[in-house]
């Protein structure tokens, strides 16, 4: 039994390994209460168990996503994440068709595979690499730029803006500057697609119409500011997590090299075990209770999906990455009305990318002379480096 003092008493964004504290919380205090104090600081709550987290994400009337307008919304603009009810359904319907699994099939051969193959063309002859620096940090943002209609040569700039916007709450001046720079860059592209639509997502957004309603400019820019960071930053981190898991389990890596039908299991287990984003922000709309803990109206609530997906009551050996784990629903993409629109694209990129890496980098293994890699982070998790060797 863990000591009471092991339960976290404050939000510690510098804690790069929060899972032990979350495990104690699930056992002893499944809804964490952080007293903020001060004249304006509201107490906050964190939900750590799977059943409670899933229920909160489905109950949008009690746990509203409107808080995102105050937090990340100041950096991204008018956000689908901050909407609820009929407004959210109407907005989501305007953009959802572009992200259906069937709609993404065309991007496989046209964009996703050519992008990873082009990057591997540079890498394969070298025999060694930092896969984060050379591959995973570049691949998803190039795919997203291609889908959106942004020139490939500007993908590195978008990767930088994406990171600065995503981490805006930690450095507001930098996040706001990146947000404004991205809008200024996108404005002429949006106007061009409005005049001359093409086969890209921006054209879809500016021409989308349901019941006579179109997206306003600010909603278009808000969606693009959300999509580019979400599609680039989060997917590159979870791809790094998947490669880390395989490299840390050489026997399983050999099985996957021999049988690519195992790739979906690799992806789903990685999403459960080490997703790239560990929590979802909500605010309580009324006095309520979770796991016996009273939560007052107006309280910020963090739904800790990273903790929920390590809940021992749902997942056996939850802290372990297991290739043979039976398929079970996880919360890496959330659930309920705000379930991630980009989940089919993320799975496509992961499947195609991992398949190509295993083809093009034979005998892939960790570099024994380099520092051992580690997955780190509190709200966003992934390895900062993956030094590897392979047969050139």
Residue pairs with C-beta under 8 A, 6 or more apart in sequence:
1 27
2 23
2 24
2 27
2 28
4 28
6 20
6 21
6 24
7 21
7 24
7 25
7 28
7 29
7 32
8 18
8 21
8 25
8 32
9 34
10 34
11 34
11 44
12 18
12 378
13 170
13 378
13 379
14 378
15 21
15 378
16 376
16 377
16 378
17 376
18 278
18 306
18 307
18 378
19 306
19 307
19 310
19 319
22 48
22 304
22 306
22 307
22 310
23 307
23 310
23 319
25 32
25 46
25 48
25 307
26 48
26 49
26 307
26 310
26 311
26 312
30 47
30 48
30 49
30 52
30 290
30 291
30 293
31 45
31 46
31 47
31 48
31 52
31 290
31 291
31 292
31 293
31 295
32 45
32 46
32 48
33 43
33 44
33 45
33 293
34 43
34 44
34 45
34 46
35 43
36 42
36 43
36 44
42 298
42 299
42 300
43 296
43 299
44 299
44 300
44 301
44 302
45 284
45 290
45 293
45 295
45 299
45 300
45 301
45 302
46 279
46 301
46 302
46 303
46 304
47 53
47 56
47 290
47 291
47 301
47 302
47 303
47 304
47 308
48 304
48 307
48 308
48 311
49 291
49 307
49 308
49 311
49 313
50 308
50 309
50 311
50 313
50 314
50 315
50 331
51 311
51 313
51 314
52 290
52 291
52 308
53 303
53 304
53 305
53 307
53 308
53 331
54 308
54 331
54 335
55 290
56 62
56 63
56 282
56 290
56 301
56 303
57 63
57 280
57 282
57 303
57 331
57 334
57 335
57 336
57 338
58 335
58 336
59 336
60 84
60 85
60 336
60 337
60 338
61 84
61 285
62 284
62 285
62 286
62 288
63 282
63 283
63 284
63 285
63 301
63 303
64 84
64 282
64 283
64 284
64 285
65 81
65 82
65 83
65 84
65 88
65 281
65 282
65 338
66 82
66 83
66 84
66 283
67 82
67 281
67 282
67 283
67 300
68 79
68 81
68 82
68 281
69 79
69 82
71 169
71 281
72 79
72 81
72 166
72 168
72 169
72 281
73 79
73 81
73 82
73 222
74 168
74 172
74 176
75 165
75 168
75 169
75 172
75 175
75 176
75 178
75 179
75 225
76 165
76 179
76 222
76 225
76 226
76 229
77 179
77 183
77 218
77 219
77 221
77 222
77 225
78 216
78 218
78 219
78 221
78 222
79 222
79 223
79 226
80 88
80 91
80 92
80 95
80 222
80 223
80 226
80 341
81 226
81 338
83 91
84 337
88 337
88 338
89 337
90 210
90 211
90 213
91 215
91 219
92 337
92 341
93 210
94 205
94 208
94 209
94 210
94 213
94 214
94 215
95 204
95 205
95 208
95 215
95 223
95 341
96 341
97 103
97 204
98 201
98 204
99 341
99 342
99 344
99 345
100 344
101 344
104 344
104 345
104 348
107 143
107 146
107 147
107 345
107 348
108 348
108 352
111 143
111 146
111 147
112 143
112 348
112 349
112 352
112 353
113 352
113 356
115 139
115 142
115 143
115 146
116 139
116 352
116 353
116 356
116 357
117 356
117 360
119 134
119 135
119 138
119 139
119 142
120 135
120 356
120 357
120 360
120 361
122 134
123 129
123 134
123 135
123 360
123 361
124 360
124 361
124 392
125 392
126 392
127 389
127 390
127 391
127 392
128 367
128 387
128 388
128 389
128 390
129 135
129 361
129 387
129 388
129 390
130 385
130 386
130 387
130 388
131 240
131 243
131 357
131 386
131 388
132 236
132 240
132 382
132 383
132 384
132 385
132 386
133 385
135 357
136 236
136 237
136 239
136 240
136 243
136 353
136 386
137 159
137 236
138 155
138 156
138 159
138 236
139 236
139 239
139 349
139 353
140 231
140 232
140 235
140 236
140 239
140 349
141 155
141 156
141 158
141 159
141 162
141 228
141 231
141 232
141 236
142 152
142 155
143 231
143 345
143 349
144 158
144 227
144 228
144 231
144 232
145 151
145 152
145 154
145 155
145 158
145 228
146 152
147 200
147 201
147 231
147 345
148 200
148 201
148 202
148 224
148 227
148 228
149 189
149 193
149 198
149 200
149 201
149 202
149 203
150 158
150 186
150 189
150 228
154 185
157 185
158 182
158 228
158 232
159 232
159 233
160 178
161 178
161 179
161 181
161 182
161 228
161 229
162 228
162 229
162 232
162 233
163 229
163 233
164 171
164 174
164 175
164 177
164 178
165 175
165 178
165 179
165 182
165 225
165 229
166 229
166 230
166 233
166 380
167 174
167 175
167 380
168 174
168 175
168 176
168 178
168 179
169 175
179 225
182 224
182 225
182 228
183 221
183 225
186 202
186 221
186 224
187 221
189 202
190 202
190 206
190 217
190 220
190 221
193 200
193 202
193 203
193 206
194 206
194 207
197 203
197 206
197 207
201 227
202 220
202 224
205 215
205 220
205 223
205 224
206 214
206 215
206 220
207 214
208 214
208 215
215 223
227 342
230 340
230 342
231 342
231 345
231 346
233 276
233 380
234 276
234 277
234 346
234 380
235 276
235 346
235 349
235 350
236 382
237 276
237 377
237 380
237 381
237 382
238 270
238 271
238 274
238 275
238 276
238 332
238 346
238 350
238 382
239 349
239 350
239 353
239 354
240 375
240 382
240 383
240 386
241 270
241 273
241 274
241 275
241 276
241 375
241 381
241 382
241 383
242 266
242 267
242 270
242 350
242 354
243 354
243 357
243 386
244 274
244 373
244 375
244 383
244 386
245 266
245 269
245 270
245 273
245 274
245 321
246 252
246 253
246 256
246 266
247 253
247 364
247 365
247 366
247 373
247 386
247 388
248 321
248 366
249 321
249 323
250 365
252 323
253 364
255 262
255 323
256 262
256 263
256 266
256 323
256 358
257 358
260 355
260 358
262 323
263 351
263 354
263 355
264 347
264 351
265 323
265 324
265 325
265 327
266 323
266 354
267 347
267 350
267 351
267 354
268 327
268 330
269 321
269 322
269 323
269 325
270 321
271 330
271 332
271 333
272 309
272 315
272 325
272 328
272 330
272 332
273 309
273 310
273 320
273 321
274 321
274 375
274 381
274 382
275 305
275 306
275 309
275 330
275 332
275 381
276 380
276 381
276 382
277 305
277 306
277 379
277 380
277 381
278 304
278 305
278 306
278 307
278 377
278 378
278 379
278 380
278 381
279 302
279 303
279 304
279 305
279 306
279 379
280 302
280 303
280 305
280 334
280 338
281 300
281 301
281 302
281 303
282 300
282 301
282 302
282 303
283 298
283 299
283 300
283 301
284 295
284 296
284 297
284 298
284 299
284 301
285 297
286 297
287 294
287 295
287 296
287 297
288 294
288 295
288 297
289 295
295 301
305 331
305 332
305 334
306 381
308 331
309 315
309 318
309 330
309 331
309 332
310 318
310 319
311 318
312 318
314 328
315 325
315 328
316 325
329 335
333 339
333 340
333 343
333 346
334 340
340 346
357 364
358 364
361 388
361 390
361 391
362 390
362 391
363 389
363 390
363 391
364 388
364 389
364 390
365 388
365 389
365 390
366 372
366 373
366 386
366 387
366 388
366 389
367 387
367 388
367 389
370 385
370 387
371 385
371 387
373 383
373 384
373 385
373 386
373 387
374 383
375 381
375 382
375 383
376 382
376 383
376 384
